[in-house]
Amino acid sequence: MNILLLDRNHPLIPEQLRAKGYRIREDYISSYEDLLTRVFDVEGIIIRSRIPIDEKFIRHAPQLKFIARVGAGLENIDTDIAKEKGIFVFNSPEGNRDTLAEHVVGMLLVLMNRLFISSQEVKNGLWLREENRGEELLGKTIGIIGYGHMGKAVAKRLSGFGCEVVFHDILPNLADSHAREVSMEELQQTADILSLHVPLNAGTFYMVNENFIEGMKKAFYFINTARGKNVNTHDLVKALQSGKIKGAALDVLEYEKSSFENLEGKKNEDLSFLLRSEKVLLTPHIAGWSVQSKEKLARYIVDKIISRFS
């Protein structure tokens, strides 16, 4: 089987697949248009986020049998066309769920206890105690939207802080010992903290918007480690300014490039607010990005390919 690697990942991917007899081609620099002329004989593609595998790309690869994404989200793959063509689509959310869950907990503790702000103040010669009173997680209700691999891993960790964890998902019967399944209405009525763990699709684009935020009964903390475009940034900023959102921890922004490598375009007023606000903690799409997850993501992908095509 001819397999094309389009993004740099852990070296165990080409090493282990070659050891199993797969023919591996690596191309980490060619453009989308150039690749269209070189994929006519490709039977498998392994990607991260550099190249969209859309309908046009798939139709230029008539031998394609699988597309594997080293990561969780599949929005850069036209899964409908892949299904129509009988092409298997793999991802590896099992590989970075633990790293992401730890990142969520870390961001939440930093945000609610003003750890970064107070550290910077002390380094700048300020010793402000009353101004930096934090909030306890104990007794808070955590609302999780999306209870797949990521949501479950987050619930498992936060349940140990003495929180009540509730979740809402489009699929039924996902409750476990760490979280209770509720309607969206109940989640909005009870949550003190909201953590988002949904894919990006037509149904989740801008799902956190002005109407959603107004539907939350309490002022709340918000965490997003899903996708930037799940959130209407302008509405988020308005809620931060009004106090309806007490603080936001954002690992993703709607202004990211589709490859997630950096921000695109010039700053606007909403982004400028996020960058300067003490209510906002930002990280550069690294919630699932640890030394350990890099290897685990790759290992899950290799295992799935070998299991299906050996």
C-alpha positions as CSV (number, residue, x, y, z in Angstrom):
1,M,0.0,0.0,0.0
2,N,1.3,3.5,-1.0
3,I,0.9,5.9,1.9
4,L,1.6,9.6,1.7
5,L,2.5,11.6,4.8
6,L,1.7,15.3,4.5
7,D,2.6,16.7,8.0
8,R,5.6,16.1,10.2
9,N,4.5,13.9,13.2
10,H,6.3,11.5,15.5
11,P,8.9,9.5,13.5
12,L,7.4,6.2,14.7
13,I,4.7,6.6,12.1
14,P,7.0,6.1,9.0
15,E,9.3,3.8,10.9
16,Q,6.6,1.3,12.1
17,L,4.6,1.4,8.8
18,R,7.8,0.8,6.7
19,A,8.6,-2.1,9.1
20,K,5.2,-3.6,8.2
21,G,5.9,-3.4,4.5
22,Y,4.0,-0.2,3.6
23,R,5.5,2.1,1.0
24,I,5.9,5.5,2.6
25,R,6.3,8.8,0.8
26,E,6.8,12.0,2.8
27,D,5.9,15.4,1.4
28,Y,5.9,18.2,3.9
29,I,6.3,21.2,1.6
30,S,4.2,20.8,-1.6
31,S,1.2,23.1,-2.0
32,Y,-2.4,21.8,-2.3
33,E,-2.4,22.4,-6.1
34,D,1.0,20.7,-6.6
35,L,-0.2,17.7,-4.6
36,L,-3.3,17.2,-6.8
37,T,-0.9,16.1,-9.6
38,R,0.8,13.5,-7.4
39,V,-1.9,11.6,-5.6
40,F,-3.3,9.5,-8.4
41,D,-1.7,6.3,-7.0
42,V,-1.9,7.1,-3.3
43,E,-3.8,4.6,-1.3
44,G,-3.5,6.1,2.2
45,I,-3.0,9.7,3.4
46,I,-1.8,10.7,6.9
47,I,-2.3,14.4,7.8
48,R,-2.6,16.8,10.7
49,S,-3.8,20.2,9.5
50,R,-1.6,21.6,6.7
51,I,-3.7,20.4,3.7
52,P,-7.5,20.2,3.4
53,I,-8.6,16.8,2.1
54,D,-11.7,18.1,0.3
55,E,-13.9,16.8,-2.5
56,K,-11.5,18.1,-5.2
57,F,-8.5,16.4,-3.5
58,I,-10.3,13.1,-3.0
59,R,-11.4,13.0,-6.6
60,H,-7.8,13.4,-7.7
61,A,-6.9,10.3,-5.6
62,P,-8.9,7.5,-7.2
63,Q,-7.0,4.7,-5.4
64,L,-7.5,6.2,-1.9
65,K,-8.5,3.7,0.7
66,F,-8.0,5.7,3.9
67,I,-7.4,9.2,5.4
68,A,-5.8,9.3,8.9
69,R,-5.7,12.5,10.9
70,V,-3.1,12.6,13.7
71,G,-5.4,14.4,16.1
72,A,-9.1,14.6,17.0
73,G,-11.0,17.1,14.8
74,L,-12.0,16.1,11.2
75,E,-13.1,19.4,9.9
76,N,-10.3,19.6,7.3
77,I,-11.6,16.3,5.7
78,D,-14.7,16.0,3.6
79,T,-16.1,13.0,5.4
80,D,-19.3,12.9,3.4
81,I,-17.4,12.4,0.1
82,A,-15.0,9.9,1.8
83,K,-18.0,7.9,3.0
84,E,-19.5,8.0,-0.5
85,K,-16.2,6.7,-2.0
86,G,-15.9,4.0,0.6
87,I,-12.7,5.6,2.1
88,F,-12.1,4.9,5.8
89,V,-11.4,8.0,7.9
90,F,-9.3,7.6,11.1
91,N,-8.4,10.0,13.9
92,S,-6.7,9.6,17.2
93,P,-8.5,11.5,20.0
94,E,-7.4,8.9,22.5
95,G,-3.8,10.2,22.0
96,N,-4.2,13.7,23.4
97,R,-7.3,13.5,25.7
98,D,-5.2,13.2,28.9
99,T,-2.9,16.2,27.9
100,L,-6.0,18.3,27.0
101,A,-7.8,17.5,30.2
102,E,-4.7,18.5,32.3
103,H,-4.5,21.7,30.3
104,V,-8.1,22.5,31.0
105,V,-7.6,22.0,34.8
106,G,-4.4,24.1,34.6
107,M,-6.0,27.0,32.8
108,L,-9.0,27.0,35.1
109,L,-6.8,27.1,38.2
110,V,-4.7,29.8,36.8
111,L,-7.7,31.9,35.8
112,M,-9.8,31.5,38.9
113,N,-6.9,32.1,41.3
114,R,-5.2,34.9,39.2
115,L,-1.9,33.0,39.4
116,F,-0.4,34.5,36.2
117,I,-1.5,38.0,37.0
118,S,-0.3,38.0,40.7
119,S,3.0,36.4,39.6
120,Q,3.6,39.2,37.1
121,E,2.7,41.8,39.7
122,V,5.1,40.5,42.3
123,K,7.9,40.4,39.6
124,N,7.0,44.0,38.9
125,G,7.3,45.0,42.6
126,L,3.6,44.9,43.5
127,W,2.3,42.9,46.5
128,L,-1.5,42.9,46.1
129,R,-3.3,40.4,48.3
130,E,-6.9,41.5,48.5
131,E,-7.0,42.3,44.8
132,N,-5.9,38.8,44.0
133,R,-8.4,36.7,46.0
134,G,-9.2,33.6,44.1
135,E,-12.3,31.3,43.8
136,E,-12.4,27.7,44.9
137,L,-13.4,24.9,42.6
138,L,-14.9,23.1,45.5
139,G,-18.7,23.1,45.3
140,K,-18.9,24.5,41.8
141,T,-21.0,23.0,39.0
142,I,-19.0,22.3,35.9
143,G,-20.9,22.1,32.7
144,I,-19.3,20.2,29.8
145,I,-20.7,20.4,26.3
146,G,-19.6,17.4,24.3
147,Y,-18.9,14.2,26.1
148,G,-16.5,12.3,23.9
149,H,-12.9,11.4,24.7
150,M,-12.0,15.0,25.7
151,G,-15.1,15.8,27.7
152,K,-14.9,12.5,29.6
153,A,-11.2,13.0,30.4
154,V,-11.9,16.5,31.7
155,A,-14.8,15.3,33.9
156,K,-12.7,12.6,35.4
157,R,-10.2,15.1,36.6
158,L,-12.5,17.9,37.8
159,S,-14.8,15.5,39.7
160,G,-11.8,15.0,42.0
161,F,-12.0,18.7,43.1
162,G,-15.3,18.2,44.8
163,C,-17.3,19.7,41.9
164,E,-20.6,18.5,40.5
165,V,-19.9,17.8,36.8
166,V,-22.8,17.7,34.4
167,F,-22.7,17.4,30.6
168,H,-24.8,17.7,27.5
169,D,-24.2,15.7,24.3
170,I,-26.2,15.0,21.1
171,L,-25.8,11.3,21.9
172,P,-27.8,9.7,24.7
173,N,-26.7,7.4,27.5
174,L,-23.1,8.6,27.9
175,A,-23.2,9.2,31.7
176,D,-20.5,7.6,33.9
177,S,-19.3,7.8,37.4
178,H,-17.7,11.2,36.8
179,A,-20.6,13.2,35.3
180,R,-24.3,13.4,35.0
181,E,-26.1,13.8,31.7
182,V,-28.5,16.8,31.6
183,S,-30.5,18.8,29.0
184,M,-28.9,21.9,27.6
185,E,-31.5,23.9,29.6
186,E,-30.5,22.3,32.9
187,L,-26.8,22.8,32.1
188,Q,-27.4,26.5,31.4
189,Q,-29.4,26.9,34.6
190,T,-26.8,25.3,36.9
191,A,-23.3,25.7,35.5
192,D,-20.7,28.0,37.2
193,I,-18.1,26.9,34.7
194,L,-18.5,26.0,31.1
195,S,-16.1,23.8,29.2
196,L,-16.5,23.2,25.4
197,H,-15.5,19.9,23.8
198,V,-17.4,19.7,20.4
199,P,-16.3,19.3,16.8
200,L,-16.6,22.1,14.3
201,N,-19.5,21.6,11.9
202,A,-22.6,23.4,10.7
203,G,-24.4,22.7,14.0
204,T,-21.6,24.0,16.3
205,F,-20.4,27.0,14.3
206,Y,-20.8,30.0,16.7
207,M,-22.8,27.8,19.1
208,V,-21.6,30.0,22.0
209,N,-23.2,33.3,20.9
210,E,-25.2,36.1,22.5
211,N,-28.3,34.1,22.8
212,F,-26.5,31.1,24.4
213,I,-24.7,33.4,26.8
214,E,-27.9,35.1,27.8
215,G,-29.4,31.7,28.5
216,M,-26.8,31.0,31.2
217,K,-28.5,31.7,34.5
218,K,-25.3,32.5,36.5
219,A,-22.2,34.6,35.7
220,F,-19.7,31.9,34.7
221,Y,-16.2,31.0,33.7
222,F,-15.7,29.8,30.2
223,I,-13.0,27.4,28.8
224,N,-12.6,26.6,25.1
225,T,-10.2,23.9,24.0
226,A,-12.3,22.8,21.0
227,R,-12.3,25.1,18.0
228,G,-12.2,28.9,17.8
229,K,-15.2,29.1,15.5
230,N,-17.4,27.4,18.0
231,V,-17.5,30.8,19.7
232,N,-18.7,34.2,18.4
233,T,-15.8,36.2,19.7
234,H,-17.6,39.6,19.5
235,D,-20.4,38.2,21.7
236,L,-17.8,36.6,24.0
237,V,-16.1,40.0,24.4
238,K,-19.4,41.8,25.2
239,A,-20.1,39.2,27.9
240,L,-16.7,39.6,29.4
241,Q,-17.2,43.4,29.5
242,S,-20.6,43.1,31.1
243,G,-19.4,40.6,33.7
244,K,-21.7,37.8,32.5
245,I,-18.6,35.8,31.7
246,K,-16.3,36.2,34.8
247,G,-13.2,35.0,32.9
248,A,-12.3,33.0,29.8
249,A,-9.5,30.5,29.2
250,L,-9.1,30.1,25.5
251,D,-6.7,27.7,23.8
252,V,-8.3,28.4,20.4
253,L,-9.4,31.5,18.6
254,E,-11.6,32.0,15.6
255,Y,-8.8,34.1,14.0
256,E,-6.5,31.1,13.7
257,K,-5.4,29.9,10.3
258,S,-6.9,26.6,9.2
259,S,-3.5,24.9,9.8
260,F,-3.6,26.3,13.4
261,E,0.0,27.5,13.0
262,N,-0.7,31.2,13.8
263,L,-3.3,33.9,13.7
264,E,-4.3,35.3,10.3
265,G,-5.0,38.9,9.3
266,K,-4.7,42.0,11.4
267,K,-5.9,42.6,14.9
268,N,-9.4,43.8,15.4
269,E,-11.0,45.4,18.4
270,D,-12.3,42.1,19.8
271,L,-8.9,40.3,19.5
272,S,-7.2,43.4,21.0
273,F,-9.5,43.1,24.0
274,L,-8.7,39.5,24.5
275,L,-5.0,40.2,24.3
276,R,-5.0,42.9,26.9
277,S,-7.8,41.7,29.3
278,E,-6.9,40.4,32.8
279,K,-10.1,38.3,32.5
280,V,-8.7,36.3,29.7
281,L,-6.0,33.6,29.6
282,L,-4.8,32.6,26.1
283,T,-2.6,29.7,24.9
284,P,-1.6,29.0,21.2
285,H,-3.7,25.8,20.5
286,I,-1.5,23.6,22.7
287,A,-4.1,22.0,24.9
288,G,-3.4,18.5,23.4
289,W,0.2,19.3,22.6
290,S,2.6,17.6,25.0
291,V,5.7,15.4,24.6
292,Q,3.7,12.4,25.6
293,S,0.7,13.1,23.4
294,K,2.8,13.5,20.3
295,E,3.9,9.9,20.6
296,K,0.5,8.6,21.7
297,L,-1.3,10.3,18.8
298,A,1.0,8.6,16.4
299,R,0.8,5.2,18.0
300,Y,-3.0,5.1,17.9
301,I,-3.0,6.1,14.2
302,V,-0.4,3.4,13.3
303,D,-2.3,0.8,15.3
304,K,-5.6,1.6,13.6
305,I,-4.0,1.5,10.1
306,I,-2.3,-1.8,10.7
307,S,-5.4,-3.3,12.3
308,R,-7.6,-2.4,9.3
309,F,-5.2,-2.9,6.4
310,S,-2.9,-5.8,7.4
